[in-house]
Amino acid sequence: MSVFPEPLVSPTAERILAHTYKFVHEEWQHRARDESPDQGFENQFRGYCAMNGGGWAVSQTREMLMGLSLSTASGVSHEIDLTVRTQNSLAIFELKNKAGTPFDKNDVIVFYAKVLDYVCASPDLCQGELNLVALSTTVPDIHGITACLGLGIHPIAPGLRPLPYLQTYGLRMERMMASGLPLSKDCVDLFGDFSAELNQLLIALQNVWPSARWARQSETALFVKRVPPIDLDNVPFRLLSLNNSFGQLLSGFKAAESSPR
């Protein structure tokens, strides 16, 4: 089965998500820690985005107005850990690096509520692409992942790649297979299972993302689309399983690339 070619996010947003995963999966373990409660995780990630983004506008430390001088519907300003802006895309991050306390559903819901408070006061935020990201140095608990996916938030942690990342690299693998890469039968079969499961998740979650759920009607009006009930009980396990399969596929593809043709 082929991976759905219609991208879940724009190329710019996919690049932001890919950089985010690379930082938490590869870069962070080699970075110096400091004495702050998060060991410098937020500042290190902020610097990484500013240095590697190629023109991304990255919010400053402890900005209370989402880096955009915005007000809130509640009248209470909220600190958003990090925002990354491009011309047509905005990524909003909640960050966590605390041993033994992974993201849980309450962390996720509070993050979503803070963002929605800004969106309700500034519907113009929905004119461009909007992506919410829960970035953690440890994999969120199952209820945290469920809440993320139910609310259209991309969970990212070491070994936990977001759906747009899996889709983009799945399509790349598909092109490599079409070019004649000598893969083992087990790897080909695994890719078939992976792409089928990925497509099912992409369909199941297609309406949960902010760009699908929220829309600007005017400067003072926000449209919120009702999302039909989704059976989310198994979704986090399916995402974790997809990530495990993807790791096995990477090994198989690398082995095939290094073998003589």
Secondary structure, DSSP 8 states (H G I E B T S, - for coil): -----S-SS-HHHHHHHHHHHHIIIIIGGGS---SSTTTTHHHHHHHHHHHHSSS-EE--TT-SSTTTT---SSS-----SEEEE-SSEEEEEEEE--TT----HHHHHHHHHHHHHHHHH-GGGGSSEEEEEEEESS---HHHHHHHHHTTEEEEBTTB--HHHHHHHHHHHHHHHHTT----HHHHHHHHHHHHHHHHHHHHTTTTSHHHHEEEEETTEEEE--------SSHHHHHHHHHHHHHHHHHHHHHHHHS--
